[in-house]
Amino acid sequence: MMTSDGFNAPAPCEENLLLAIDVGNTNITFGVFDGEKIEHQWRIHTNRVKTSDEYGIELKQILMHFGYARNCIKDVIISSVVPDLVYQMTAMSVRYLKKKPMIVGSHTKTGINIKVDNPKELGSDRVVNAVGAYALYGGPVLIIDLGTAIKHDVVTAKGEYLGGTIAPGIGIAMDALFSRTSKLPKIELSKPEHVIGRNTIEAMRSGIVNGYLGLIDHLTLEVIQELTSRGMERPKVVATGGFSSLIISSSSFVDVVNRDLTLQGLRIVYERTIKSEKNG
């Protein structure tokens, strides 16, 4: 049923939904879970100067659009790679949902054994992706996240996070081409029909899409070869992130594309934390 202002009328509900929030450098992704099922998700642009009230009003409007009253949300979990926005997201949750959120950090018990030199410097998004991929697909698993940065992350069969790689993301490359050159336009990214572009836009699309496919596949091959040289089996390769569907469709190595991996990882971290607290 629609209200007079075009929103779905909030349906009566019990507190049974989890709101997972992934704060990235480019976008903030929200996911509403009913148990293990993600009911709705949406993205908004990351804005470091936006206030908690602005985020809260926007959240309230989107929840209304999907037909949820705020009392449908039982809990909130947040992963953020933007330290400045942790306060805004927390304040938004407390004021507009009446929930103190769970913040994923170095203190969080995730079930993944972090084996890097300094676990505290590891981005929470990488940890959450590792948790989600290992829980859903087992190990060894190699996660490729195509976000603001392109990251490879490795988890062993024993659930040990070994580390990975970080490279500039596709959006960064596109912005650099536009801002650092005089004549190259800002383009909409899509899969090129040919490698050899017959005009500037086709050439840029080919260079970016095919170039990044080459970067991703080369790094993936190198990671797989390094793991197998240590006597490990070939990992399952899981891709996620905003550009995963566009780039990865032509990859020689990717086994699974799961664009919801980070949100699913947040759900799993939440459930493990709650279970741990109940067990003392």
Secondary structure, 3 states (H helix, E strand, C coil): CECCCCCECCCCCCCCEEEEEEECCCEEEEEEEECCEEEEEEEEECCCCCCHHHHHHHHHHHHHHCCCCHHHEEEEEEEECCCHHHHHHHHHHHHHHCCCCEECCCCCCCCCEECCCCHHHCCHHHHHHHHHHHHHHCCCEEEEEECCEEEEEEECCCCEEEEEEEEECHHHHHHHHHHCCCCCCCCCCCCCCCCCCCCHHHHHHHHHHHHHHHHHHHHHHHHHHHHHHCCCCCCEEEEECCCHHHHHCCCCCCCEECCCHHHHHHHHHHHHHHHHHHCC
